[in-house]
């Protein structure tokens, strides 16, 4: 192949940020606020004050966002939290919601 016959092909790749997901705590009548605060501090790395505010919001409104993460991190935090809740005898429920 001669130099005049060669072609150069350029490919454009668009990178986009990975989707983010909210980790949402759901209120129940059995899980203690103290346990929720401990999980928010221990797993979600919130300050004690912020954790108490989120726990109160969960109690008052029925649910609250604990944090927003890429899917894998959000899923891991849900798994850890539910495992800790079950080990402590609490029926705590969480859900993930994609951020639009």
ChimeraX attribute file (.defattr): number of C-alpha atoms within 10 A of each C-alpha:
attribute: neighborCount
match mode: 1-to-1
recipient: residues
	/A:1	5
	/A:2	5
	/A:3	6
	/A:4	6
	/A:5	6
	/A:6	8
	/A:7	7
	/A:8	5
	/A:9	6
	/A:10	6
	/A:11	6
	/A:12	6
	/A:13	6
	/A:14	5
	/A:15	6
	/A:16	6
	/A:17	6
	/A:18	9
	/A:19	11
	/A:20	18
	/A:21	22
	/A:22	20
	/A:23	24
	/A:24	20
	/A:25	25
	/A:26	16
	/A:27	23
	/A:28	15
	/A:29	9
	/A:30	10
	/A:31	16
	/A:32	15
	/A:33	17
	/A:34	12
	/A:35	16
	/A:36	22
	/A:37	22
	/A:38	18
	/A:39	20
	/A:40	22
	/A:41	17
	/A:42	14
	/A:43	14
	/A:44	18
	/A:45	14
	/A:46	18
	/A:47	13
	/A:48	14
	/A:49	11
	/A:50	15
	/A:51	23
	/A:52	19
	/A:53	13
	/A:54	22
	/A:55	26
	/A:56	17
	/A:57	16
	/A:58	21
	/A:59	18
	/A:60	11
	/A:61	10
	/A:62	13
	/A:63	20
	/A:64	20
	/A:65	19
	/A:66	21
	/A:67	16
	/A:68	17
	/A:69	18
	/A:70	15
	/A:71	18
	/A:72	10
	/A:73	14
	/A:74	22
	/A:75	17
	/A:76	12
	/A:77	20
	/A:78	20
	/A:79	13
	/A:80	12
	/A:81	22
	/A:82	18
	/A:83	14
	/A:84	16
	/A:85	18
	/A:86	11
	/A:87	10
	/A:88	11
	/A:89	11
	/A:90	17
	/A:91	15
	/A:92	21
	/A:93	16
	/A:94	19
	/A:95	15
	/A:96	18
	/A:97	14
	/A:98	13
	/A:99	11
	/A:100	6
